[in-house]
Amino acid sequence: MSAELHRIAAALERMAPPAPEAPDFDAADAFQWQAERGGLRPVRDVARVDLSLLLGIERARDTLLANTRQFARGHGANNALLWGARGMGKSSLVKAVHAEVAAEDPLKIVELAREDLPSVGRLLEMLRDAPGRRFVLFCDDLSFGGDDQHYKSLKAVLDGGVAGRPANVLFYATSNRRHLMPRDMIENERATAIQPGEAVEEKVSLSDRFGLWLGFHPCDQDAYLAMVRGYCDAWGVEISDSDLRAQAIEWQATRGARSGRVAWQFFTDLAGRRGVPV
């Protein structure tokens, strides 16, 4: 019987997933949470632009930069929700601010995918157990559907339950929606629920748990052209103001929108035509 039990125990050990390796936080300043294996993957080459190139969002930039510096230096800081128009630099700002602050004070950024929110408890415990380290936990393009239960996991990040959110972790999220769910879904639940107020309060109140709300709005034509000119100057693409204006306006007309993303896409095309690597 004893030998049979040993064989069963050995078989169970082989079936169990290996324990995750302790993360090497010196490997990089940026990491991605991989929920399936419960580990952190270092990202040594982060896709980001310099903070000085993010134009038209100066108020949000200054607020988020000050909040992040406070946190990196061990002072009080708030979780932040960056919400608003598509392509106006929400995620770019988070990454650029991190790079700016990390150059002065030790600070790591950990990217968490929305679909991995149910595993966030394991991640928080891993970060909590990293003495002397401070982390910005970043979730891009966060939103919830009507029957989406992931919002319950988000509460562990924002409130932390009995244990509280780790003091060395700050949460930044971006979303196109201020209340993290579509307006028509909010109105539908209010119209069909037995208790209309309670039906949506639990989800809508999530946004109230962010200490900072930073709104991003569509840019005007002058700001759009200034963004393109900033990119040209930074990469050494020479073009007259009149040519830049004509070509950039034609480009945005074909897209039917003006934003930082459209400005970057036009610049990428312009740099390619001029033979300038980006």
C-alpha positions as CSV (number, residue, x, y, z in Angstrom):
1,M,0.0,0.0,0.0
2,S,2.8,2.4,0.9
3,A,4.5,1.9,-2.5
4,E,1.2,2.5,-4.3
5,L,0.7,5.7,-2.4
6,H,4.2,6.9,-3.3
7,R,3.5,6.2,-7.0
8,I,0.2,8.2,-6.8
9,A,2.0,11.1,-5.0
10,A,4.8,11.1,-7.6
11,A,2.2,11.1,-10.4
12,L,0.4,14.1,-8.9
13,E,3.7,16.0,-8.5
14,R,4.4,15.4,-12.2
15,M,0.9,16.7,-13.2
16,A,1.2,19.8,-11.0
17,P,2.5,22.9,-12.7
18,P,6.0,23.9,-11.6
19,A,6.3,26.7,-9.1
20,P,6.9,30.0,-10.7
21,E,10.4,31.3,-10.5
22,A,11.1,34.3,-8.3
23,P,11.2,37.3,-10.6
24,D,14.4,39.1,-11.2
25,F,13.4,42.7,-10.9
26,D,16.9,43.9,-11.9
27,A,16.4,42.4,-15.4
28,A,14.3,45.4,-16.6
29,D,12.2,48.4,-15.7
30,A,9.1,47.0,-17.4
31,F,7.4,43.6,-17.1
32,Q,4.3,41.8,-18.4
33,W,2.2,39.6,-16.1
34,Q,1.8,36.1,-17.6
35,A,-1.2,34.6,-15.7
36,E,-1.0,31.1,-17.2
37,R,2.4,30.5,-15.6
38,G,2.1,33.0,-12.7
39,G,5.3,34.8,-13.6
40,L,6.6,38.1,-14.9
41,R,8.3,38.5,-18.3
42,P,10.9,41.3,-18.5
43,V,10.4,43.8,-21.3
44,R,13.8,45.4,-22.1
45,D,12.7,47.4,-25.2
46,V,9.4,49.2,-24.3
47,A,7.5,50.7,-27.2
48,R,7.1,54.4,-26.2
49,V,7.7,57.9,-27.2
50,D,9.5,60.7,-25.3
51,L,7.3,62.7,-22.9
52,S,8.2,65.9,-24.6
53,L,6.6,64.7,-27.9
54,L,3.2,64.3,-26.3
55,L,1.5,67.6,-27.1
56,G,-2.0,68.8,-26.4
57,I,-2.4,66.9,-23.2
58,E,-0.2,69.1,-21.0
59,R,-2.6,69.2,-18.0
60,A,-2.9,65.4,-17.8
61,R,0.8,65.1,-18.4
62,D,1.8,67.3,-15.5
63,T,-0.8,65.8,-13.1
64,L,0.2,62.2,-13.8
65,L,3.9,63.0,-13.7
66,A,3.6,64.7,-10.3
67,N,1.5,61.8,-8.9
68,T,4.0,59.2,-10.2
69,R,7.0,61.1,-8.7
70,Q,5.2,61.3,-5.4
71,F,4.7,57.5,-5.4
72,A,8.2,56.7,-6.5
73,R,9.6,58.7,-3.6
74,G,7.4,57.0,-1.1
75,H,4.8,59.8,-0.6
76,G,1.0,59.7,-1.0
77,A,-0.3,59.0,-4.5
78,N,-3.6,58.0,-6.2
79,N,-4.7,55.3,-8.6
80,A,-5.4,57.0,-11.9
81,L,-8.0,56.4,-14.7
82,L,-7.1,58.0,-18.0
83,W,-10.2,58.1,-20.1
84,G,-11.5,59.7,-23.2
85,A,-11.0,60.0,-27.0
86,R,-9.2,57.3,-28.9
87,G,-5.7,57.9,-30.1
88,M,-5.0,60.9,-27.8
89,G,-2.0,59.4,-26.0
90,K,-3.5,57.8,-22.9
91,S,-1.3,54.6,-22.9
92,S,1.6,56.5,-24.4
93,L,1.5,59.0,-21.5
94,V,1.6,56.2,-18.9
95,K,4.7,54.7,-20.5
96,A,6.4,58.0,-21.1
97,V,5.8,59.2,-17.5
98,H,7.2,55.9,-16.2
99,A,10.3,56.3,-18.2
100,E,10.7,59.9,-17.0
101,V,10.3,59.0,-13.4
102,A,12.4,55.8,-13.5
103,A,15.3,57.8,-14.8
104,E,15.3,59.6,-11.5
105,D,13.9,57.2,-8.9
106,P,13.6,53.4,-8.9
107,L,10.2,52.4,-10.3
108,K,9.0,49.4,-12.2
109,I,5.9,49.1,-14.5
110,V,4.0,45.9,-14.8
111,E,1.5,45.5,-17.6
112,L,-1.7,43.5,-16.8
113,A,-4.1,42.4,-19.5
114,R,-7.8,42.9,-18.8
115,E,-8.5,39.2,-19.3
116,D,-5.9,38.4,-16.6
117,L,-7.7,40.4,-13.9
118,P,-9.0,37.2,-12.1
119,S,-5.3,36.3,-11.3
120,V,-4.4,39.7,-10.0
121,G,-4.4,38.5,-6.4
122,R,-1.4,36.3,-7.1
123,L,0.4,39.2,-8.8
124,L,-0.3,41.6,-5.9
125,E,1.2,39.1,-3.4
126,M,4.3,38.7,-5.6
127,L,4.8,42.5,-5.7
128,R,4.0,42.9,-2.0
129,D,6.9,40.5,-1.3
130,A,9.4,42.6,-3.1
131,P,11.0,44.8,-0.4
132,G,12.4,48.1,-1.5
133,R,10.6,48.0,-4.9
134,R,7.8,50.2,-6.1
135,F,5.5,49.2,-9.0
136,V,3.0,50.9,-11.3
137,L,0.4,48.2,-12.3
138,F,-0.8,49.2,-15.8
139,C,-4.0,47.9,-17.5
140,D,-4.6,49.3,-21.0
141,D,-8.0,49.7,-22.7
142,L,-10.0,48.6,-19.6
143,S,-13.8,48.2,-19.9
144,F,-16.6,45.8,-18.9
145,G,-19.7,44.3,-20.5
146,G,-23.0,43.8,-18.9
147,D,-22.3,40.2,-17.7
148,D,-18.6,40.7,-17.2
149,Q,-17.4,39.6,-13.8
150,H,-13.8,40.8,-14.2
151,Y,-14.7,44.1,-12.4
152,K,-14.9,42.2,-9.1
153,S,-11.2,41.3,-9.5
154,L,-10.4,44.9,-10.1
155,K,-11.6,45.7,-6.6
156,A,-8.7,43.7,-5.3
157,V,-6.4,46.2,-7.0
158,L,-8.2,49.4,-6.0
159,D,-9.4,48.4,-2.5
160,G,-7.2,45.4,-1.6
161,G,-9.8,43.7,0.6
162,V,-8.9,43.0,4.3
163,A,-5.1,43.1,3.6
164,G,-5.4,46.4,1.6
165,R,-3.6,47.2,-1.6
166,P,0.2,46.8,-1.2
167,A,1.7,50.1,-0.3
168,N,4.3,49.6,-3.0
169,V,1.8,49.2,-5.8
170,L,-0.1,51.9,-7.7
171,F,-2.7,51.2,-10.4
172,Y,-3.1,53.1,-13.7
173,A,-5.7,52.2,-16.3
174,T,-6.8,53.6,-19.6
175,S,-10.3,53.4,-21.1
176,N,-12.4,55.1,-23.7
177,R,-15.2,55.2,-21.1
178,R,-15.2,57.3,-17.9
179,H,-17.5,54.7,-16.2
180,L,-15.7,51.7,-17.7
181,M,-18.9,50.3,-19.4
182,P,-21.0,51.5,-22.4
183,R,-23.7,54.1,-21.7
184,D,-26.4,52.1,-23.6
185,M,-25.6,49.2,-21.3
186,I,-26.0,51.4,-18.2
187,E,-29.3,52.7,-19.5
188,N,-30.5,49.2,-20.4
189,E,-29.8,47.8,-16.9
190,R,-31.5,50.7,-15.3
191,A,-34.6,50.2,-17.4
192,T,-34.9,46.4,-16.9
193,A,-33.7,45.8,-13.4
194,I,-35.9,45.3,-10.4
195,Q,-33.7,47.8,-8.4
196,P,-32.5,50.1,-11.2
197,G,-30.0,52.0,-9.1
198,E,-28.4,48.9,-7.6
199,A,-28.2,47.2,-11.0
200,V,-25.4,49.4,-12.2
201,E,-24.1,51.1,-9.1
202,E,-21.6,48.3,-8.3
203,K,-19.9,48.6,-11.7
204,V,-20.2,52.4,-12.3
205,S,-18.8,53.0,-8.8
206,L,-15.5,51.4,-9.8
207,S,-14.4,54.6,-11.5
208,D,-15.1,56.5,-8.2
209,R,-12.3,54.4,-6.6
210,F,-9.7,56.0,-8.8
211,G,-8.3,59.1,-7.0
212,L,-7.4,60.7,-10.3
213,W,-9.6,61.0,-13.4
214,L,-7.7,62.4,-16.3
215,G,-9.8,63.2,-19.4
216,F,-8.6,63.2,-23.0
217,H,-10.5,65.0,-25.7
218,P,-10.1,65.3,-29.5
219,C,-7.5,67.8,-30.5
220,D,-8.0,70.8,-32.8
221,Q,-6.1,71.4,-36.0
222,D,-3.4,73.5,-34.5
223,A,-2.5,70.9,-31.9
224,Y,-2.6,68.2,-34.6
225,L,-0.1,70.1,-36.8
226,A,2.1,70.8,-33.8
227,M,2.3,67.1,-33.0
228,V,3.4,66.3,-36.6
229,R,6.0,69.1,-36.5
230,G,7.3,67.8,-33.2
231,Y,7.8,64.4,-34.6
232,C,9.6,65.8,-37.7
233,D,11.9,67.9,-35.6
234,A,12.7,65.0,-33.3
235,W,13.6,62.6,-36.2
236,G,15.2,65.2,-38.4
237,V,12.6,65.1,-41.2
238,E,12.9,68.4,-43.1
239,I,9.7,69.8,-44.6
240,S,8.4,73.3,-45.0
241,D,5.5,74.5,-42.9
242,S,3.3,74.9,-45.9
243,D,3.9,71.4,-47.3
244,L,3.5,69.9,-43.9
245,R,0.2,71.6,-43.3
246,A,-1.2,70.7,-46.7
247,Q,-0.1,67.0,-46.5
248,A,-1.1,66.5,-42.9
249,I,-4.5,68.1,-43.4
250,E,-5.2,65.9,-46.4
251,W,-4.1,62.8,-44.4
252,Q,-6.4,63.5,-41.5
253,A,-9.3,64.2,-43.9
254,T,-8.9,60.7,-45.4
255,R,-9.1,59.3,-41.8
256,G,-12.0,61.5,-40.8
257,A,-10.4,62.3,-37.4
258,R,-7.6,64.2,-35.8
259,S,-5.6,62.7,-32.9
260,G,-2.1,62.0,-31.7
261,R,-2.4,58.5,-33.3
262,V,-3.3,60.0,-36.7
263,A,-0.5,62.5,-36.4
264,W,2.0,59.7,-35.7
265,Q,0.6,57.6,-38.6
266,F,1.0,60.5,-41.0
267,F,4.6,61.2,-39.7
268,T,5.5,57.5,-40.2
269,D,4.3,57.7,-43.8
270,L,6.2,61.0,-44.4
271,A,9.4,59.6,-42.8
272,G,9.1,56.5,-45.0
273,R,8.8,58.6,-48.1
274,R,11.8,60.7,-47.1
275,G,13.9,57.6,-46.3
276,V,14.2,58.4,-42.6
277,P,14.1,55.3,-40.3
278,V,11.7,55.6,-37.4
